[in-house]
Amino acid sequence: MDTPWKSSVILAPMSKGSNLPFRRLCCEFGAETTVSEMIFASALAKRNRKDLALLRRHPSEKCFGVQILTNSPDDLNDAVPIIEESGADFIDLNCGCPIDEAVSKGMGANLLDRTRRLENILERLEALCHIPFTVKLRSGYKEGHTNIAETAKMAENHRAAGLVVHGRTREQRYTGVADWNAVRTAVETVSIPVVGNGDILTWYEAEDRLKLSGACGVMIGRGALIKPWIFQEIRDKKDLNPSARERIAVYLRLTEYMLEHFGSDAHGRRTSASFMAWHFDLLTRWRFLPREEWYGASLEHPLIQTRLNGVYEGDPLDIVLAGYGKRLRLQLADLFIEGAAEKRPQNWLEEKISALAPEIVADHERRLAEKAAKKEAKAAQESLSSSGLPFCEP
Ligand SMILES: Cc1cc2nc3c(=O)[nH]c(=O)nc-3n(C[C@H](O)[C@H](O)[C@H](O)COP(=O)(O)O)c2cc1C
């Protein structure tokens, strides 16, 4: 079947996350289809410079879609030609964004509740588009009102070239577990290609959810932010276990791409540092989850939602790269920016990173000691009250 995508694994549109340098990195790991951050159609229509910049694609992006957010068919009259002129391969209509700012204006997931408006927008896309358009849906607006069959059929009737289904309602936002049965419902309802989305962190979860849903592909969001090499894992059906040094090399490449994109002057460095600090929040969540050990757990609960322990022993690089906290993220971002901008050798960076480990371990030990002291105090209190003695001396 013809699909608007070039591959069965697609990097998700993510505000801030799927910036051009990050998409470029994912392409190196085998992402063949990528989507822009979401862009307001009204801002494109006004030729807002910041929004126009989001249309840029890197030459390594083989199949690139631009995602738009709108509540008005009229905004599409200007926005669609601008996107087509930019050279995008497809347009993706956002019907899933759960944030209040979008929903209160009748955009994103609100369209799942206002299907008449959704239909008007689809009609206009059908009339205007010379390139394929796809629709990214959630299972519905809220629990008890899931209408994926209705919205999927409507999109098909208006010649959408494909659908992405994220198995959560707007109300759920990113909580709970993605319901891949909603993906299956869409697959069973329409004959256009359907890609499933939600909670994929490992190649074996991707394989499993594909089987369960019958979807023709998977879209990966947070899984890629945690490990950009997930595309290679899914392609090769193999768990990758990059060493801390190998991960540093990957993160350094991302930093270089940031500086190339945003500029290496003071402003470019600041912008790149803010993006890198944001990325480190997710990159530091990486843990090795080999199939032999984790497959059973993945059937019980998506691994992306499983709380995994920090690392407080062994190679200091491993300790730091699995660390938590805003301060650490900012420190890492600054080090990587300096390393990339000043073209320092990687071992300079490794030494600086290692030097952060003792503080992380000491912090952890302090927290453990505090927890133990609290537990002890609580136990003492309980034994006092159960002994019948007054809790406080009169
Ligand atoms: C930081 C972040 C930003 C996101 N921005 C968008 C967006 O701009 N457009 C969109 O359709 N979905 C957006 N999403 C939702 C993802 O595309 C995806 O549907 C969701 O994260 C579930 O997939 P996952 O479990 O693989 O992350 C965003 C998600 C995250 C985590």
The ligand as an SDF file (V2000), in Angstrom:
LIG
                    3D

 31 33  0  0  0  0  0  0  0  0999 V2000
    8.0050   17.4030   24.5290 C   0  0  0  0  0  0  0  0  0  0  0  0
    6.8680   16.9360   23.6730 C   0  0  0  0  0  0  0  0  0  0  0  0
    6.3370   17.7880   22.7140 C   0  0  0  0  0  0  0  0  0  0  0  0
    5.2930   17.3600   21.9090 C   0  0  0  0  0  0  0  0  0  0  0  0
    4.8320   18.1700   20.9160 N   0  0  0  0  0  0  0  0  0  0  0  0
    3.9250   17.7000   20.0290 C   0  0  0  0  0  0  0  0  0  0  0  0
    3.5700   18.4410   18.8810 C   0  0  0  0  0  0  0  0  0  0  0  0
    4.0730   19.5600   18.6440 O   0  0  0  0  0  0  0  0  0  0  0  0
    2.6380   17.9120   18.0370 N   0  0  0  0  0  0  0  0  0  0  0  0
    2.0780   16.6720   18.2640 C   0  0  0  0  0  0  0  0  0  0  0  0
    1.2450   16.2240   17.4730 O   0  0  0  0  0  0  0  0  0  0  0  0
    2.4030   15.9540   19.3360 N   0  0  0  0  0  0  0  0  0  0  0  0
    3.3330   16.4230   20.1860 C   0  0  0  0  0  0  0  0  0  0  0  0
    3.7310   15.6340   21.2280 N   0  0  0  0  0  0  0  0  0  0  0  0
    3.1510   14.2840   21.3660 C   0  0  0  0  0  0  0  0  0  0  0  0
    4.0230   13.2560   20.6340 C   0  0  0  0  0  0  0  0  0  0  0  0
    4.0660   13.5160   19.2580 O   0  0  0  0  0  0  0  0  0  0  0  0
    3.4770   11.8370   20.8690 C   0  0  0  0  0  0  0  0  0  0  0  0
    2.1960   11.7460   20.3390 O   0  0  0  0  0  0  0  0  0  0  0  0
    3.4220   11.4730   22.3540 C   0  0  0  0  0  0  0  0  0  0  0  0
    4.5910   11.8890   23.0180 O   0  0  0  0  0  0  0  0  0  0  0  0
    3.2450    9.9710   22.5600 C   0  0  0  0  0  0  0  0  0  0  0  0
    4.2920    9.2730   21.9680 O   0  0  0  0  0  0  0  0  0  0  0  0
    5.5330    8.6870   22.8220 P   0  0  0  0  0  0  0  0  0  0  0  0
    4.9720    7.8460   23.8900 O   0  0  0  0  0  0  0  0  0  0  0  0
    6.3440    7.9260   21.8000 O   0  0  0  0  0  0  0  0  0  0  0  0
    6.2490    9.8800   23.3840 O   0  0  0  0  0  0  0  0  0  0  0  0
    4.7470   16.0640   22.0690 C   0  0  0  0  0  0  0  0  0  0  0  0
    5.2720   15.2300   23.0550 C   0  0  0  0  0  0  0  0  0  0  0  0
    6.3180   15.6430   23.8350 C   0  0  0  0  0  0  0  0  0  0  0  0
    6.8820   14.7010   24.8660 C   0  0  0  0  0  0  0  0  0  0  0  0
  1  2  1  0
  2  3  1  0
  2 30  2  0
  3  4  2  0
  4  5  1  0
  4 28  1  0
  5  6  2  0
  6  7  1  0
  6 13  1  0
  7  8  2  0
  7  9  1  0
  9 10  1  0
 10 11  2  0
 10 12  1  0
 12 13  2  0
 13 14  1  0
 14 15  1  0
 14 28  1  0
 15 16  1  0
 16 17  1  0
 16 18  1  0
 18 19  1  0
 18 20  1  0
 20 21  1  0
 20 22  1  0
 22 23  1  0
 23 24  1  0
 24 25  2  0
 24 26  1  0
 24 27  1  0
 28 29  2  0
 29 30  1  0
 30 31  1  0
M  END
$$$$
